[in-house]
């Protein structure tokens, strides 16, 4: 009788989410109050952009097919083996990209938005309540609009995105002897 493999992914993803969230929050909370409005807005846009890019990667992995990636791997194209691995683990890759990184970036961009709203309100003598509402609405619009725009790109270019992501990741992996 075959032993049933235990699914540790929910525990792993929870620990990853906690660790990455802690790291991103620490960076955001320690940096945002010390920078000017322009740099704060740039950091905020960076968090939104990272969330959109990772959402695109997650969609690309789930919408791609293994066959073209196997063909690339059989030709020994650098990074193709990792791309096949991404597709075989599409549920985990998608969960990591969309849920862990995407959601964390959404939450962190919200807290970064508070710092930006406070900075804008105090610098330009604006009502903090309305400034906060507008900043929050802009963050939501940019995040949702950016993800909606990039979903079609991810679906239409799924193999290219999966391969490019795998190629970048493989450059950071240690070579096995």
C-alpha positions in Angstrom: 0.0 0.0 0.0 1.3 3.4 -1.0 1.9 5.8 1.8 -0.1 9.1 1.4 2.2 12.1 1.0 1.6 14.8 3.6 0.7 18.2 2.3 2.9 20.7 4.3 2.4 23.5 1.8 -0.2 25.4 3.9 2.2 25.5 6.9 5.1 26.5 4.7 3.2 29.2 3.0 1.9 30.5 6.3 5.5 30.7 7.7 6.7 32.3 4.4 3.9 34.9 4.5 4.7 35.8 8.1 8.4 36.1 7.5 8.1 38.1 4.2 5.4 40.3 5.7 7.5 41.0 8.8 10.5 41.9 6.5 8.4 44.2 4.2 6.6 45.8 7.1 9.8 46.5 8.9 11.3 48.1 5.8 8.2 50.1 5.2 7.7 51.2 8.8 11.3 52.1 9.4 11.9 53.8 6.0 8.6 55.6 5.2 8.5 58.0 8.2 12.1 59.1 7.4 11.8 59.9 3.7 10.2 62.8 1.9 6.9 62.7 0.1 8.4 62.0 -3.4 10.5 59.1 -2.2 7.6 57.8 -0.1 5.4 57.9 -3.3 8.1 56.1 -5.2 8.3 53.4 -2.5 4.5 53.1 -2.5 4.5 52.7 -6.3 7.3 50.1 -6.1 5.1 48.0 -3.7 2.2 48.3 -6.1 4.4 47.3 -9.0 5.9 44.3 -7.3 2.3 43.1 -6.5 1.3 43.5 -10.1 4.4 41.7 -11.5 4.0 38.7 -9.1 0.3 38.5 -9.9 1.2 38.4 -13.6 3.7 35.6 -12.9 1.1 33.6 -10.9 -1.5 33.9 -13.7 1.1 33.0 -16.4 2.2 29.8 -14.5 -1.4 28.6 -14.1 -2.4 29.4 -17.7 0.6 27.8 -19.4 1.0 24.3 -20.8 3.9 22.0 -20.0 4.6 20.8 -23.5 6.4 23.9 -24.8 8.4 24.1 -21.6 9.4 20.4 -22.0 10.4 21.1 -25.6 12.7 23.9 -24.4 14.1 21.7 -21.6 14.9 18.9 -24.1 16.9 21.4 -26.1 18.9 22.1 -22.9 17.8 25.8 -22.9 19.0 27.4 -19.7 16.2 27.9 -17.2 13.7 25.7 -19.1 14.1 22.9 -16.5 13.1 25.3 -13.8 10.2 26.5 -15.9 8.9 22.9 -16.1 9.2 22.7 -12.4 7.2 25.9 -12.0 4.4 24.5 -14.1 4.4 21.1 -12.3 4.0 23.1 -9.1 1.7 25.7 -10.5 -0.6 25.6 -7.5 2.3 26.4 -5.1 3.9 28.9 -7.5 0.6 30.7 -8.0 -0.2 30.7 -4.3 3.2 32.2 -3.5 3.1 34.8 -6.2 -0.6 35.8 -6.0 -1.4 35.2 -2.4 1.9 35.6 -0.5 3.7 38.3 -2.4 0.6 39.9 -4.0 -1.4 40.2 -0.8 1.6 41.3 1.3 2.3 44.1 -1.2 -1.3 45.1 -1.1 -1.2 45.3 2.7 2.1 47.1 2.8 1.1 49.6 0.1 -1.9 50.4 2.4 0.4 51.1 5.3 2.8 53.0 3.1 -0.2 55.0 1.8 -1.0 56.1 5.4 2.5 57.6 5.6 2.2 59.3 2.2 -1.3 60.7 3.2 0.1 62.1 6.5 3.0 63.6 4.6 0.8 65.2 2.0 -1.7 66.5 4.5 0.9 68.1 6.7 3.0 69.5 3.9 0.1 71.0 2.0 -2.1 71.7 5.0 -4.8 69.3 3.7 -7.6 67.5 5.7 -6.0 64.2 6.7 -9.4 62.3 6.4 -10.0 63.3 2.8 -6.3 62.9 1.9 -6.3 59.4 3.3 -9.5 58.5 1.4 -8.0 59.7 -1.9 -4.6 58.0 -1.4 -6.4 54.8 -0.4 -8.7 54.9 -3.5 -5.7 55.6 -5.7 -3.8 52.7 -4.3 -6.8 50.4 -4.8 -7.4 51.7 -8.4 -3.7 51.4 -9.4 -3.4 47.9 -7.9 -6.7 46.5 -9.3 -6.3 48.3 -12.7 -2.7 47.2 -13.0 -3.5 43.6 -12.2 -6.5 43.6 -14.6 -4.4 45.1 -17.4 -1.6 42.5 -16.9 -3.8 39.5 -16.7 -4.4 39.4 -20.5 -0.6 40.0 -21.0 0.1 37.1 -18.7 -2.3 34.8 -20.4 -1.2 35.7 -23.9 2.5 35.5 -23.1 2.4 32.8 -20.4 5.3 30.6 -21.6 7.6 33.6 -22.2 6.8 34.9 -18.7 7.3 31.5 -17.0 10.5 31.0 -18.9 11.9 34.5 -18.1 11.0 34.1 -14.4 12.6 30.6 -14.3 15.7 31.9 -16.1 16.1 34.7 -13.5 15.6 32.3 -10.6 18.0 29.8 -12.0 20.8 32.4 -12.0 20.5 32.7 -8.2 20.5 28.9 -7.6 23.6 27.1 -6.6 24.9 24.6 -9.2 24.6 21.0 -8.3 27.8 19.0 -8.6 
